[in-house]
Amino acid sequence: MKAVVLGADDHFRLTEVAEPVPGPGEVAVRVAYAGVQWGDVLVRDGHFPVPRPFVPGFEAAGRIAAVGDGVDGSRIGEQVVALVGGGGYAQVVVVPAALAIGAENVDPRTAAGAGWVAPTAYDLINTVTGTGPGDSVLIHAASGGVGTLAAQFAAASGARRIVGVAGSADRADYARRFGYDRVLARQEFPGALGEETFDVILDPVGGATRLANLAHLAPHGRLAVYGNIATFEPVAVSTNDLLMNGQSLMTYNSNLLSRTAPARLAAAATRALALVANGTVRVDITAEHELADAGTAIDNLATGATCGKSILRVR
């Protein structure tokens, strides 16, 4: 079968590889579309150490073609979105059956775009921070896949005010399409906020941004950390200061969740996909590439050229 392979030289190449066979508890999915996400950048740049050559791709949509021992054979033919630890940039990918999530009511192109970003955004708003009616919400990386969905999930939860921060003025303009009340360009943060505080802040950035977020967290506010786009340098936080203000700093790691509690991740994905299917939220796919152009798609994401979500067409 055809697959994209990341070599030791950090280059992506389309090549022929052996078709994988599902083992016990697994299914094989014939891929129609695969999503491009930040994990692909981290793997390319060596932040996720994986043996090379490696077939990247962490989210794919298609139909189940085969099942391993212990999996109900009636699932063959089911349309799913597969959340995988690699291998999605291929004509066939093997995934634990629990993470092949039914997506019959969402077209495969959209399902691939939903991938990991939909359950991540859903959980950040609804599970981690418990955003609800009357809350004010600040979302960083507002123009990305998680950011555009998180704003919509926050609106659906009844949040009274949703503010975003995007990497540039152009990206801020794009993010405004998704229900934000206000979107700042990165250089305007935090000065343009004045004394405004927020009940919920979503932070995938890290570094100085994380400290600035704490300064704009309301009493009893919740700061959810789920990435380190800017820097992997640690940030020191005083738990005493958090305690005095009744504030909480929480983290969310969807990759860890897939390994330790896959049913929880699948449940979040199912709920998120239901809201996509009924039109409450939309996945905005802004770029579609051929499988052979995976390297370009990942470069565009890494350099900030991509807003929303990009996908690879496999079938």
N, C-alpha and C positions, 0 to 999 in steps of 0.2 A: 504494500500500500504506500501511498505518498504521505510524507510527513515533513514538517520543518524541524531541523536539527540544529541546536546551538553547539558549536564546536569550541575547542580550547582557545581558539583565536577570537572568541566573542562575536563571531559572525553566524548569521542564520542562513541555512541552505535548505532548499527543498530537495528531498532525496527519497529513495525507496528503502523502506524498512519492513521487518516482519510484522504481520498483523497480530496484535495481541489477542490472547484467549482468556476469557474470564475464569477466575479460580472460584473456590467456594465463597459464597456470599457476594459475588461480583456480577456485574452485567457488562456486556460490550455494547457500546452505542455507536451507530453509524452517524457520523457528524455531518450536519448540514451547514452550521455556522459556529464559529468560535469567537468568544469575546477577548478583547485586548485589555489588559489591566495592569495596575502598578506592580503586581508581583512579577510580571515579565521583565520589567525594568530592573527590579532588585536582583533577579536571577542573572540577568545579563551583566550587571555591574558587580557581581560577586558577593552581595549581601546575604543571599540565601545560598550557602554552599551545596551544590549538587554535582554529582559525577558527570563529566562531559565525555562523549557527546550526550546531549539531553534533549528530549522533545518537550518544548515548553507548552504553554497553554493551560490555563487553570479553570476555564469554563467553556462548555460546549453544549450545543443543542442539536438534537436529532432523534432518531428512533432506536429503541433497543433491538439489537440484531441477534443476540445470544445471551444466555444466562448460565451461571455456574451452579455448582451443587448447592442446594439449600435455598435457591431462589425460585419463586413461582414462575413456571414456564409461561403462564398466561400474560406475563409482562412483555413478552416478545411482541414487537410492533408498537409498544407504547411510546408516545412522544414525551421526551423528558428534557430537562436542563441538568447537565452533569457538572457537579462541583468536584474538581479533581486536584491532585497534587502535582500535576504535570501530565503531558501527553495529549492535551486538547487540540494541538495544531496538527491534526492527522485525520485521515479518513475514518479511522476507528479508534475509540478510546475505551479503556476499561476503567470502571469506577465501582466503589462499593455500592451495593444495591440501595442502601439507605440514602445515598447522596445522588441518586438518579431520581430527580424529583418530577413528578407528573406535571406536564405543561400542555395538556390537550387543548386548553382554552386560550392559549397564547401562541401566536405563530412562531416558528423556530428562530427566525431572524431576531425578533424582539426578545425571545427567551434567552438567546445567547447574550444579548446586550444586558439583560437583567442579571444574569450570572451571579457573581458574588456581591455586586453592589446593591442589589435589591434587598437581600436578607441583612446585609450590613447596615444599610440606611434604616431599614425597618427596626432592627434590634436597637440601634443607637437611640432612636426616638422613643420607641414604645417599651422596650425591655430594660435597657441600661439606665436611661435618664427618666423614664416614666413621664415623658412630656404629656401635658394635658391642658384642658381649658384654662385660659388666662395666663399661661406661661409665655415669657419672652425668650426667644431662641437666637443664638449667634452661631453661624455655620461657616467654618473656614473651608477653603477649596470649593467655593460655592458653585463653580462652573463645571466641576468634574462629575463623574458618574454617581458617586455617593452624594455629593452636595446637591445636585439637581433633584435627586429622589428624596433626600432627607427633608428638603424644604416642603415638598409635597406631602410627605408623611406627617410633618409637623402641622401643616395646615389642616390635614384630615383629623388630627388629634384635638384640634380646637385651639392651638396656640394663638395668642392675641397679636403677637408681633414677631416677625422673622427677618433677621438681618443677616446678610452674607458678606464674606470677604473673598475676593477673587484676585488672581495674580496680576491683572492689568485692567485698564479701562475697557478694552474690548471684551475681555472675559467677563467683566462686571455687567456689561450690556447684555451679553448672552444669558447670564444667570438670572437676570430680571424676568425672563420668560417663565419662570417656574414658581411664581407665587411669593417671591421675596417682597417685603415692604421697602427694603432699602438694601443696596449692595455697594460696598466700598471696594475700591481698588487697593491692592496690598499696601501701596505707599501711603494711603490715607489712614491705615490702622496703626495704632489705636487712637491717634489724635482726633480724628473726626467724630469719635464717639462721645467726646466730652466726659461727662460724669455718668453716662448711661450704663446700667448694669443689666445682667441677664440671668434668668433662672436656669437656663440650659446653654452650654457651650460645647460644640463639637470641634475637636482639635486633632487633625492629622499632621500638623506642621512641626511642632516641637520648638526647642530652643527659646529664643527671646519671646516668640509669639505665645508660648505656653505661660510664661511669667506674666505677660500683658493680659492674658485671658483671666488669670487669677485676680488681677486688679479690677476686672470688670464683671466679676461673678457676684451675683446678689446674695444676700443672706439666705441660707438654705439652698443655695444654687448647686448645680451638678455640672462638673466639668468632665466630659468623656474624651479620653485619649485613645486614638486608634491608629496612629502612624507617626512617622518621623520624616516627612518630606524634606524639611530644611536641613536637619542635622540629627545624627544619632548620639550627640553629646548629651549626657544626662542632665536633668534639671532638678535642683534641690528645692523641695517644698516643705514648709513647716506644717506638720500635722496639728500643732498647737494652734496656729492661726486658723486653720480650717475648722477646728473644733470650736473656737470662740465665735465663729460666724455661722456655725451649723452647716458648713459647706462640705461637699463630697467631691473627691477626685477618683474617677473610675476609669478602668481600661476595658477595651474590647478587642479580642483577638479571634477573628473568625477562622483562621487556619487552625489554631489550637482547638477551637470548638468542634471543628470537623473531625478531629482525631479523638477527642475525649467525650463528646456528647453529640454525635452526628444527628441524632433524632431531633435535638433542640434546634440545630441549624436548619435542618430540613423543614421543621415546622414553621420557622420564621420565613423561609423561602416560599413555602406554600401560601402563607398569609399574604406575603408581599405580591406574589404572582396573581392572587385573587383580586387585589386592588388594581393591578395592571390590567387584568382581563376586563374588569367592569368599568374602566376608564377613570377611576379616581386618581391614579397617577400614570404618568407616561414615561417611558424610557426613550430618550432622544438619541438616536443613532445618527451621528454626524459624518461618519466616514465608513466606507465599506471597501475592503482591500481583497485582492486575490491571496490565496494561501502563500504563494511565492513571495509576496510583498510583506511578510510578517515583520521583517527587520525595519522596514520603513514605518510601519504602523507603530512599532514600539518606540522608535526614535521620535516620532511626532508626539507621542504621549510624554516621553521623558523631557522634551524641550518645551512643553507647554503649547504646542501647536494644535493639540486636540482639545476641544471642548466636548462635554457630554460623553458619549460612548462611541468607540470604534470597534468594528468587528471584521473578521475574516470570513470570506465565502469559501466553503470547502466542497460542497456538492457540485 
